[in-house]
């Protein structure tokens, strides 16, 4: 009889495990990992998942067997037979979960420690978050600042992150790791890309009306292509600062304040579409019935004073009114150069 019970329990358990396994492994719950740190996180995830499937199968097997084997007839109102505890079973269901929890803790601690390790040879990127854009600065390349995160393949990268206003949260699903970006605190994240491609950068902390639009891209390139890109960006910035476009301080202000993360503006090489196209400022100013320079200055300090058709109020933050006068003047000059 006991052998028959055991066979039934095993059969039900295997069936439950097969169903749980199919749901866990054949449904694409996670995007393909694109970093070495992501691989470690996935290992922990599946390690825990396998343990959960085993426990699920055991519990389901016992429950289903008990429901079928010990069910009472509709007209049976008698009390169940008295039973006593089983010391061996109680020790088992205490010791086994304790061992499993300890194993999960150890595996998780090792993965977190490995993911936080930064090799001596690495690239540093300063990440700035603000409503509602990301900007990325490369100290190694004379502070080159762009609105898209570009990373070399198979090279460890340290992201040093700061916020200019409220709490944001940096997340690239394919890299797995997520880190809050808190005003007044510098947080960090180590990423070692292992797959070429373009991946979304998402803010996962509700940060205001334009939260859903706070998106960028992480582009993983081959090391030689990355070096060529960085050199080209430096040359373009130097050329802009020497030309009639009002570059220099104006270009620096445009990049460091995240303008390139929301607007298209050819002199700055930005192609974002969250906000209006700044190459059309002259037309927009005429439509608003204001002089170009005054219109641009007002749009920076009070972005809700005039809303271009097709865009919503409240998306651009009003914090830019506190920009230093010299920086604001340089930005206005940069945006209006050659348009008067």
C-alpha positions in Angstrom: 0.0 0.0 0.0 2.8 2.4 1.0 4.6 1.6 -2.3 1.5 2.4 -4.3 1.0 5.7 -2.4 4.6 6.6 -3.2 4.2 5.8 -6.9 1.1 8.0 -7.1 2.8 10.8 -5.3 5.8 10.7 -7.6 3.6 10.5 -10.7 1.6 13.5 -9.6 4.7 15.4 -8.6 6.4 14.8 -11.9 3.3 15.9 -13.8 3.2 19.1 -11.7 6.9 19.7 -12.2 6.6 19.2 -16.0 3.8 21.8 -16.2 5.8 24.3 -14.0 8.9 23.6 -16.0 7.2 24.3 -19.3 5.7 27.6 -18.0 9.1 28.7 -16.6 11.4 27.7 -19.4 9.4 27.9 -22.6 7.8 31.3 -22.0 10.3 34.1 -22.8 10.0 35.9 -19.4 13.3 37.7 -19.8 15.1 39.4 -22.7 18.4 37.9 -23.8 21.2 38.9 -21.5 23.7 41.3 -22.9 26.1 41.6 -20.0 28.3 39.4 -17.9 26.6 40.7 -14.8 23.3 39.8 -16.4 24.4 36.2 -16.8 25.1 36.0 -13.1 21.7 37.4 -12.2 20.1 35.0 -14.6 21.9 32.1 -12.9 20.6 33.1 -9.5 17.1 33.5 -11.0 17.0 30.0 -12.5 18.7 28.5 -9.4 15.8 29.8 -7.3 13.3 28.9 -10.0 14.4 25.2 -10.1 14.1 25.1 -6.3 10.6 26.6 -6.4 9.5 24.1 -9.1 10.7 21.2 -6.9 8.8 22.5 -3.9 5.8 23.3 -6.0 5.7 19.8 -7.4 6.0 18.2 -4.0 3.3 20.3 -2.4 0.9 19.8 -5.4 1.5 16.1 -5.3 0.7 15.8 -1.6 -2.4 18.1 -1.9 -3.9 16.3 -4.9 -3.3 12.9 -3.4 -4.9 14.0 -0.1 -7.9 15.5 -1.9 -8.5 12.2 -3.9 -7.5 9.7 -1.3 -9.0 11.2 1.8 -12.1 12.9 0.5 -15.3 12.5 2.5 -18.5 11.3 1.0 -21.3 14.0 0.7 -23.3 12.4 3.5 -20.3 11.8 5.8 -20.4 14.3 8.7 -18.2 12.3 11.1 -15.0 13.6 12.5 -11.6 12.6 11.0 -9.5 10.0 12.7 -7.1 11.4 15.3 -3.5 11.6 14.2 -0.2 12.3 15.9 2.8 14.3 14.7 5.7 12.7 12.9 9.1 13.8 14.4 11.1 12.8 11.4 8.8 14.6 9.0 8.9 17.8 11.1 12.7 17.7 11.2 12.8 17.3 7.5 10.5 20.1 6.6 12.5 22.4 8.9 16.0 21.4 7.9 15.5 21.2 4.1 14.0 24.7 3.7 16.7 26.1 6.0 19.4 24.5 3.8 17.7 25.8 0.6 17.4 29.3 1.9 21.1 29.2 3.0 22.1 28.0 -0.5 20.1 30.8 -2.2 21.7 33.4 0.2 25.2 32.2 -0.6 24.7 32.0 -4.4 23.1 35.5 -4.3 25.9 37.0 -2.2 28.5 35.6 -4.5 26.8 37.0 -7.6 26.3 40.4 -6.1 30.0 40.6 -5.0 31.1 39.5 -8.5 28.8 42.1 -10.1 30.1 44.9 -7.9 33.8 44.1 -8.7 35.5 46.7 -10.8 38.7 45.7 -12.7 41.6 48.1 -12.8 41.2 48.5 -16.5 37.8 50.0 -17.0 35.9 52.9 -18.6 34.1 55.5 -16.5 30.9 57.2 -17.6 29.2 59.9 -15.6 25.4 59.6 -15.9 23.2 62.6 -15.2 19.5 62.2 -14.8 17.0 65.0 -14.8 13.4 65.6 -15.7 13.1 64.1 -18.3 16.3 63.1 -20.0 19.6 61.2 -19.6 23.0 62.6 -20.4 26.3 60.6 -20.5 29.8 62.1 -20.0 33.1 60.4 -20.7 36.0 61.9 -18.5 38.5 59.9 -20.6 37.5 61.8 -23.7 37.8 65.3 -22.3 34.3 65.3 -20.8 32.5 64.3 -24.0 28.8 64.5 -23.3 26.1 62.8 -25.3 22.5 61.8 -25.0 23.0 58.1 -25.9 25.1 55.7 -23.8 27.7 54.1 -26.0 29.8 51.2 -24.5 32.7 49.1 -25.9 32.2 45.4 -26.1 33.7 43.2 -23.3 35.1 46.1 -21.4 34.1 46.8 -17.8 32.3 50.1 -17.4 31.6 52.0 -14.2 28.6 54.2 -14.3 28.7 57.1 -11.7 25.2 58.4 -11.5 23.8 61.7 -10.2 20.4 63.4 -10.3 19.8 67.1 -10.8 16.2 67.2 -9.4 14.2 64.2 -8.2 14.8 60.4 -7.7 15.2 58.6 -11.0 16.2 54.9 -11.6 18.5 53.7 -14.4 17.7 50.4 -16.0 18.6 48.5 -19.2 16.5 45.3 -19.2 19.2 43.4 -21.2 21.8 44.3 -18.6 19.4 43.2 -15.8 20.8 45.6 -13.2 18.8 48.6 -11.9 20.1 51.5 -9.8 18.3 54.4 -8.3 19.8 57.9 -9.0 19.2 60.1 -6.0 19.8 63.8 -5.6 22.8 64.6 -3.5 24.2 61.1 -3.7 26.5 59.5 -6.3 25.4 55.9 -7.0 27.3 53.5 -9.1 26.8 50.5 -11.4 29.3 48.1 -13.1 28.4 46.8 -16.5 30.5 44.6 -18.8 28.6 44.4 -22.2 29.0 41.0 -24.0 26.6 41.5 -26.9 26.6 44.0 -29.7 23.3 45.9 -30.3 21.1 48.8 -29.2 19.2 48.4 -26.0 16.6 50.7 -24.3 17.6 52.9 -21.3 14.5 53.3 -19.1 13.7 55.3 -16.0 11.8 53.0 -13.6 11.1 55.6 -10.9 8.0 57.8 -11.3 9.7 61.2 -11.6 7.0 63.5 -13.0 4.6 64.0 -15.9 7.2 63.2 -18.5 8.4 60.0 -16.8 7.2 57.7 -19.6 9.2 59.8 -22.1 12.5 59.5 -20.1 14.1 57.1 -22.5 17.4 56.8 -24.2 19.6 54.0 -25.8 22.6 52.0 -24.8 24.6 51.1 -27.9 27.3 48.4 -27.5 30.0 48.7 -30.1 33.3 46.9 -31.0 36.2 48.6 -29.2 37.7 50.0 -32.4 34.4 51.4 -33.5 33.8 52.9 -30.1 37.2 54.6 -30.1 36.5 56.0 -33.6 33.1 57.2 -32.5 34.6 59.0 -29.4 37.3 60.6 -31.5 34.8 61.8 -34.1 32.5 63.2 -31.4 35.5 65.2 -29.9 36.4 66.6 -33.3 32.8 67.5 -34.0 32.5 69.3 -30.7 35.8 71.2 -31.3 34.6 72.2 -34.8 31.3 73.4 -33.4 33.1 75.5 -30.7 35.1 77.2 -33.4 32.3 77.8 -35.9 29.6 80.4 -36.2 27.1 78.1 -34.5 27.7 79.6 -31.1 29.3 76.4 -29.9 31.7 76.4 -27.0 29.9 77.3 -23.8 26.5 77.1 -25.6 27.1 73.6 -26.9 28.4 72.5 -23.5 25.3 74.0 -21.8 23.1 72.2 -24.4 24.6 68.8 -23.6 25.1 69.1 -19.9 21.6 70.2 -19.3 20.1 67.3 -21.2 18.7 69.2 -24.1 20.0 66.7 -26.6 18.0 64.0 -24.8 14.7 65.6 -25.8 15.3 67.8 -28.9 16.5 67.6 -32.4 19.2 70.2 -33.2 21.6 69.7 -36.1 24.4 72.0 -34.7 24.6 69.8 -31.6 24.1 66.5 -33.5 21.0 65.6 -31.5 18.1 63.7 -33.0 15.7 63.2 -30.1 11.9 63.8 -30.6 10.4 64.1 -27.2 10.3 67.9 -27.5 9.9 70.3 -30.5 12.6 70.4 -33.3 14.9 73.2 -32.3 16.0 73.7 -35.9 12.5 75.3 -36.4 12.8 77.9 -33.7 12.5 80.8 -36.0 9.2 79.5 -37.4 8.0 78.7 -33.9 8.9 82.2 -32.6 7.0 83.8 -35.5 4.0 81.6 -34.8 4.1 82.7 -31.1 4.5 86.4 -32.3 7.7 87.0 -30.4 11.3 88.0 -31.2 13.5 84.9 -31.6 15.9 85.5 -28.8 13.2 86.5 -26.3 11.1 83.5 -27.4 14.0 81.1 -26.8 14.9 82.6 -23.5 11.2 82.4 -22.3 10.9 78.9 -23.6 13.9 77.8 -21.4 12.8 79.7 -18.3 9.1 79.2 -18.6 8.4 76.2 -21.0 4.7 76.3 -20.5 4.3 79.9 -21.7 3.9 78.7 -25.2 3.2 75.1 -26.2 3.9 74.0 -29.7 1.1 72.2 -31.4 1.3 68.5 -31.0 3.1 68.7 -27.6 1.8 68.7 -24.0 2.4 71.1 -21.2 4.4 70.0 -18.1 6.8 67.7 -20.0 9.7 70.1 -19.9 10.7 70.9 -16.3 10.7 74.5 -15.1 14.1 74.1 -13.3 16.0 75.7 -16.1 15.0 79.1 -15.0 17.6 78.8 -12.3 20.5 78.4 -14.8 23.3 80.9 -14.2 22.8 84.0 -16.3 26.1 83.4 -18.2 25.1 79.8 -19.1 21.6 80.9 -20.1 23.0 83.6 -22.4 25.4 81.1 -24.0 22.6 78.6 -24.6 20.3 81.3 -26.1 23.1 82.4 -28.4 23.9 78.8 -29.4 20.2 78.1 -30.3 19.6 81.3 -32.2 22.9 81.6 -34.1 22.4 81.8 -37.8 18.6 82.0 -37.5 18.0 85.8 -37.2 
